[in-house]
Amino acid sequence: MPTRRRLPVLPLVMVAIAAGADASATSPIGNALNRRAALTQITLPAIDDCDDRVGHCLFGRPGQLCVIDGQECVAAQGGRRFFDCNLRVNETQASSPAFLPLLTQEEAWQTLPALEHGTKDRLPLWALATAKALPGTTAAVLELEYRHRALSPLDAVLRGQIRLVAAHANRCGYTQAQAEADLRRGGAPDADIKKLLEKGDNLPPVLRCARKLTVAAYTVTDAEVAELVKSIGEKQLVAVVQLVAFANFQDRLVLALGISREPDGPLPPRDWRFAKESKAMERPAWPTAPAKAAPMKLDAEWRSFSFSDLKKNMEVQKERPLRIRVPTWDEVKVSLPPESQKRELRIKWSLVCMGYQPELAQGWSACTKAFRDEAAMDRVFEESLFWVVTRTLQCFY
């Protein structure tokens, strides 16, 4: 439970940011608010520290002050979407469609690389937010999204189900609505869609694994993977994992941008293909004056895990039996374009992705390459972000 504290009266227009705490009239928080209001003849909001370290790292927003109204029971979590106290997505549309200024449709199409296939239909809102700073990356992500939504080796219903389970676990209303629309296009009844949102272990093994990969991937067991290999095979399993990985990337992108919904409803998948153009974009100069050092916050959990512990754990990981067979380079290179065959791949996860699902893997590689070229990030800063994310997710890699 986040820490509570009493503060002077704040305007009720403050955004409600909390972790789903119960603020009803009969709850301890509600009773405290009622007693305080009776004494002061004012409405006193509850303020929440909202210590959500994972949300802060992955969603890019700090913990924010919170108002919990005992009658309306409005709440939300730091850096994420609005929720009520039962963690249902609040349907109230924010006054602004995103945290960042959005290009117009015309401006975005002028900024993106030349369109080589498809028609200039409506772009999603997240693309209007990213096109100016990262046009090539935006184009690559649009192409990869189409592959997952329309060209995936997974059948339409299964990929829609996986996408919905991931979006719901991430509390991303934007992609949840999109996944539901894709399922309906694939013929799934509304009753079946609703069942996917229910908690518990009633989901099929592949969907339970997709949810687990989203919420706590490090808890997936060898036995669970073996069960999926037996039921759907290694090739399909890799497609499932790649879809869940893309889903989590896209959900965090959308949540960080503050986009809640498309104005006219979820957009269908679009078969767009763009010219491969990516170059370093103009960036503000790095500050030359030394920044004031931030106060050091001692975190016992993080400090208890040393670099030597990391090295030991990596050695243990190397000795573990593989969950699926790693294809050889000779097997992988035949499915790659000629320019990608010149340098031998030795990274095992790359061999797995390229070997079993080359189209999806190459689509993701196009995204990372375009981002590297356009963002031109400081390497130390980039690796520091990578460390924070992998450490938070307890990923040995």
Beta strands, then each sheet from edge to edge (+ up, - down):
strand 1: 4-5
strand 2: 47-48
strand 3: 74-76
strand 4: 82-84
strand 5: 115-117
strand 6: 273-274
sheet 1: 1+ 2-
sheet 2: 3+ 4-
sheet 3: 5+ 6-
end
